[in-house]
């Protein structure tokens, strides 16, 4: 019997261009079910999607929680298959976070090893129904000041031992968090029609508000400071420019 997979997406009206590109890219690269929720607030989307995943997830062999400003650039079926066998698949954010005593007191959890070497900071998260207790606990936890759903999810993951069964892909493969998909060393480029990183790995997803001129302009500003701090010259700057142009072109390819 064929396995059943699905992407979970929650969004507000201001993310409609991103959701359109995401759904089109799913239908092209990994045509599985799309479990979508149209909300009207952060609480009704960023937080509600965890509840939706818990309620709908048991109908599937594996689901993937997504952000509304993402789109696929390659077939992700293999990650659903891995997740259906009880391994959580997600993306690293390219840094180490120490969930010290201050963090633990703030979130009301206790962990034996507070150093999280495989932290994910955003979607995607591929997982099977056996790990939906993780999302359920997040959704039913008390809301904290300056609510950060994924930071809390990570520290809960440590307490629940989810990190022991987690496969984290490099940040430039899944999320582009901390600008990894446009930094010169790992910047995105096309090779024979495939989007790959500067380290020659397939890029499976891209994350960002590529339809928003202000967001793209801010990206340029952030990277210009990065070049100064890292004393990078014109060649590096050109790689970043080419990557930004390529990623934006890819977005509009899926938007149309």
Backbone torsions as a table, in degrees:
resi	resn	phi	psi	omega
1	UNK	NA	131.7	-177.6
2	UNK	-66.3	142.9	178.5
3	UNK	-75.7	155.6	-178.8
4	UNK	-115.4	126.9	-177.7
5	UNK	-125.9	159.4	178.3
6	UNK	-159.8	146.2	173.5
7	UNK	-94.8	136.4	177.2
8	UNK	-104.1	122.4	-177.2
9	UNK	-132.3	130.2	173.4
10	UNK	-126.6	139.1	-172.4
11	UNK	-156.1	159.1	171.6
12	UNK	-109.2	174.2	-175.8
13	UNK	-58.7	-33.9	-176.9
14	UNK	-72.0	-3.5	176.1
15	UNK	-108.5	10.5	-175.6
16	UNK	-57.3	-41.4	177.0
17	UNK	-60.6	-41.2	179.2
18	UNK	-65.2	-41.6	-179.7
19	UNK	-66.4	-38.0	177.6
20	UNK	-61.3	-46.8	178.5
21	UNK	-64.0	-40.5	179.9
22	UNK	-62.6	-48.3	-178.1
23	UNK	-65.4	-39.4	176.6
24	UNK	-62.7	-40.9	-178.5
25	UNK	-68.9	-35.2	176.4
26	UNK	-63.3	-45.9	-178.8
27	UNK	-64.4	-27.3	178.5
28	UNK	-81.2	-48.1	-169.2
29	UNK	-97.6	-38.5	-176.7
30	UNK	-142.6	76.3	-173.9
31	UNK	-71.2	85.3	176.7
32	UNK	-122.6	-177.7	-179.5
33	UNK	-63.9	148.0	173.5
34	UNK	-117.5	115.3	179.4
35	UNK	-99.3	103.6	-172.3
36	UNK	-117.1	151.7	178.8
37	UNK	-138.0	121.4	178.5
38	UNK	-96.1	109.2	-178.4
39	UNK	-111.0	-174.0	-178.0
40	UNK	-132.0	14.1	179.2
41	UNK	-160.5	168.2	176.2
42	UNK	-61.9	-44.3	179.7
43	UNK	-60.0	-36.6	-175.6
44	UNK	-84.6	-1.2	178.7
45	UNK	-128.6	-67.6	-176.3
46	UNK	-59.4	-36.2	179.4
47	UNK	-91.3	-43.3	-176.8
48	UNK	-60.8	-30.6	-176.8
49	UNK	-60.3	-28.8	177.7
50	UNK	-67.6	-38.8	176.8
51	UNK	-66.6	-41.5	178.0
52	UNK	-61.5	-42.1	179.2
53	UNK	-61.8	-40.9	179.8
54	UNK	-65.3	-40.1	-177.2
55	UNK	-77.0	-38.1	-176.9
56	UNK	-91.7	-26.3	-174.6
57	UNK	-55.3	-39.8	-179.0
58	UNK	-61.3	-15.0	177.8
59	UNK	-78.6	-7.3	-172.5
60	UNK	-123.1	158.5	173.3
61	UNK	-76.8	-29.0	174.7
62	UNK	-162.5	148.1	174.8
63	UNK	-127.7	166.9	176.9
64	UNK	-133.0	120.8	176.3
65	UNK	-81.3	127.0	-176.9
66	UNK	-121.1	160.7	166.4
67	UNK	-92.2	157.9	-176.9
68	UNK	-75.6	-15.8	179.2
69	UNK	-107.5	48.6	176.3
70	UNK	-128.3	159.2	169.4
71	UNK	-149.7	149.8	-179.8
72	UNK	-81.5	148.4	174.5
73	UNK	-126.6	3.4	178.6
74	UNK	-160.7	167.6	-179.8
75	UNK	-67.5	124.4	-178.8
76	UNK	-106.0	15.0	-176.9
77	UNK	-57.5	-37.4	-177.0
78	UNK	-60.6	-33.5	-179.0
79	UNK	-72.9	-34.6	172.8
80	UNK	-63.7	-42.5	-179.7
81	UNK	-61.6	-45.3	178.7
82	UNK	-61.1	-46.0	-178.6
83	UNK	-63.2	-35.7	-178.7
84	UNK	-65.1	-15.6	177.2
85	UNK	-99.0	14.5	172.1
86	UNK	93.5	10.3	177.2
87	UNK	-106.3	125.6	176.3
88	UNK	-76.4	130.8	178.0
89	UNK	-116.7	127.6	-178.8
90	UNK	-152.0	-167.2	-176.5
91	UNK	-123.5	135.1	176.3
92	UNK	-71.1	155.6	175.4
93	UNK	-102.0	9.9	172.7
94	UNK	75.4	24.7	178.5
95	UNK	-152.0	165.3	177.7
96	UNK	-106.4	131.8	178.0
97	UNK	-118.6	131.7	177.4
98	UNK	-100.4	107.6	177.6
99	UNK	-80.1	76.7	-174.4
100	UNK	-71.3	-173.1	-175.9
101	UNK	-61.6	-32.7	177.9
102	UNK	-62.8	-45.7	177.0
103	UNK	-60.0	-47.6	-175.3
104	UNK	-63.4	-38.5	178.0
105	UNK	-68.8	-40.0	-179.1
106	UNK	-62.4	-41.4	-175.5
107	UNK	-95.8	-4.2	176.5
108	UNK	69.0	36.6	178.3
109	UNK	-130.2	163.3	177.6
110	UNK	-131.5	129.7	-179.9
111	UNK	-128.5	145.2	-179.1
112	UNK	-73.4	-44.2	-179.9
113	UNK	-115.0	106.4	-173.6
114	UNK	-83.8	-4.1	-179.4
115	UNK	-91.6	112.8	-175.6
116	UNK	-102.0	101.3	-175.9
117	UNK	-84.3	-13.5	-178.3
118	UNK	-122.5	51.1	-176.0
119	UNK	-79.3	136.0	168.7
120	UNK	-106.4	145.0	-176.7
121	UNK	-115.5	-4.6	-178.1
122	UNK	-160.4	-179.9	174.4
123	UNK	-67.1	159.3	10.2
124	UNK	-88.9	158.3	168.8
125	UNK	-133.9	112.6	174.2
126	UNK	-93.2	128.7	178.3
127	UNK	-156.8	162.1	-179.3
128	UNK	-96.6	170.2	178.7
129	UNK	-56.7	-26.0	-178.3
130	UNK	-65.8	-16.4	-179.5
131	UNK	-111.1	11.0	178.8
132	UNK	-70.4	-14.6	173.9
133	UNK	-60.3	-28.0	177.2
134	UNK	-62.7	-50.1	178.7
135	UNK	-66.7	-38.6	-178.8
136	UNK	-62.6	-41.5	179.6
137	UNK	-66.0	-39.6	177.2
138	UNK	-61.2	-49.9	-174.5
139	UNK	-63.1	-35.2	-176.7
140	UNK	-93.8	7.2	177.0
141	UNK	-80.9	161.2	177.1
142	UNK	-64.8	144.2	175.7
143	UNK	-74.7	137.8	-177.4
144	UNK	-111.4	161.8	177.4
145	UNK	-60.0	141.5	-179.1
146	UNK	53.0	52.5	-174.5
147	UNK	-46.5	125.1	176.4
148	UNK	-126.7	97.7	-172.7
149	UNK	-60.7	-42.9	-175.2
150	UNK	-78.7	-33.3	175.7
151	UNK	-62.7	-43.1	177.6
152	UNK	-65.5	-41.0	179.3
153	UNK	-59.7	-38.5	179.8
154	UNK	-64.8	-46.1	-178.2
155	UNK	-70.8	-32.3	171.9
156	UNK	-63.8	-38.3	178.9
157	UNK	-60.7	-38.4	176.2
158	UNK	-64.2	-47.1	-178.1
159	UNK	-62.7	-34.9	-177.2
160	UNK	-89.9	-3.4	178.7
161	UNK	78.3	17.3	-179.2
162	UNK	-66.8	-27.5	179.3
163	UNK	-64.9	-19.3	-178.9
164	UNK	-77.2	-11.3	-179.2
165	UNK	-132.1	40.3	-173.6
166	UNK	-123.6	132.0	173.9
167	UNK	-107.6	116.3	-178.6
168	UNK	-104.9	121.0	176.3
169	UNK	-82.3	155.6	178.3
170	UNK	-59.0	150.8	-174.9
171	UNK	-61.4	-29.6	-178.6
172	UNK	-82.5	-5.2	177.2
173	UNK	-88.7	-33.6	-174.9
174	UNK	-115.0	-51.7	-164.5
175	UNK	-113.8	-30.9	-173.8
176	UNK	71.3	13.8	-179.0
177	UNK	-57.0	147.4	-176.7
178	UNK	56.5	30.2	173.1
179	UNK	64.9	25.9	-177.6
180	UNK	-65.4	-25.3	-179.1
181	UNK	-81.8	-5.3	176.8
182	UNK	-123.7	-4.1	173.8
183	UNK	-67.4	142.2	-171.5
184	UNK	-51.3	-43.5	-174.5
185	UNK	-68.2	-32.1	-175.5
186	UNK	-120.4	18.3	-175.1
187	UNK	-64.2	150.2	-178.0
188	UNK	-77.2	144.3	174.7
189	UNK	-153.3	162.0	178.4
190	UNK	-96.0	135.8	175.5
191	UNK	-136.4	110.2	-177.3
192	UNK	53.1	41.0	176.7
193	UNK	84.3	-5.0	179.6
194	UNK	-100.6	137.5	175.0
195	UNK	-84.0	119.3	-178.3
196	UNK	-129.4	164.2	179.0
197	UNK	-90.2	171.7	176.7
198	UNK	-64.5	-16.4	176.1
199	UNK	-99.5	15.4	172.5
200	UNK	66.2	33.6	173.5
201	UNK	-104.6	147.3	178.4
202	UNK	-66.0	133.7	172.4
203	UNK	-92.6	119.1	-175.9
204	UNK	-92.5	-25.1	-177.9
205	UNK	-148.3	156.0	175.3
206	UNK	-128.2	142.8	-174.6
207	UNK	-125.9	129.8	176.5
208	UNK	152.0	160.2	179.6
209	UNK	-89.7	69.1	-172.8
210	UNK	-68.7	-14.5	177.4
211	UNK	-84.1	-10.2	-173.0
212	UNK	-100.5	108.9	-178.2
213	UNK	-58.1	-38.9	-179.8
214	UNK	-63.4	-39.7	178.5
215	UNK	-64.5	-43.6	-179.9
216	UNK	-66.5	-41.2	178.5
217	UNK	-63.6	-38.3	177.3
218	UNK	-66.2	-35.0	176.0
219	UNK	-60.2	-43.0	177.5
220	UNK	-62.0	-40.0	180.0
221	UNK	-65.2	-45.5	179.0
222	UNK	-60.9	-44.4	-177.6
223	UNK	-69.0	-32.0	178.1
224	UNK	-63.5	-37.4	175.6
225	UNK	-67.9	-36.1	179.1
226	UNK	-62.5	-42.6	179.4
227	UNK	-61.2	-39.5	179.2
228	UNK	-67.4	-47.7	-178.1
229	UNK	-62.7	-34.8	-177.2
230	UNK	-97.9	7.0	-179.0
231	UNK	47.4	53.2	179.8
232	UNK	-100.0	141.8	-174.9
233	UNK	-95.5	-163.0	-172.1
234	UNK	-63.9	-36.0	-178.5
235	UNK	-63.5	-42.7	177.7
236	UNK	-65.3	-41.5	179.9
237	UNK	-63.6	-35.5	178.9
238	UNK	-68.4	-37.9	177.3
239	UNK	-60.6	-42.3	178.8
240	UNK	-65.9	-44.1	179.0
241	UNK	-59.8	-44.4	179.8
242	UNK	-62.7	-39.0	180.0
243	UNK	-65.8	-45.5	178.7
244	UNK	-59.7	-45.0	179.3
245	UNK	-61.9	-42.9	-179.2
246	UNK	-64.5	-46.0	-178.4
247	UNK	-65.2	-38.1	179.2
248	UNK	-68.7	-38.7	177.2
249	UNK	-63.6	-39.6	177.9
250	UNK	-63.1	-40.9	178.2
251	UNK	-58.8	-49.0	-177.2
252	UNK	-68.5	-23.9	173.9
253	UNK	-61.7	-42.1	-179.6
254	UNK	-83.2	-21.0	178.9
255	UNK	-73.1	-32.4	-175.5
256	UNK	-75.4	NA	NA
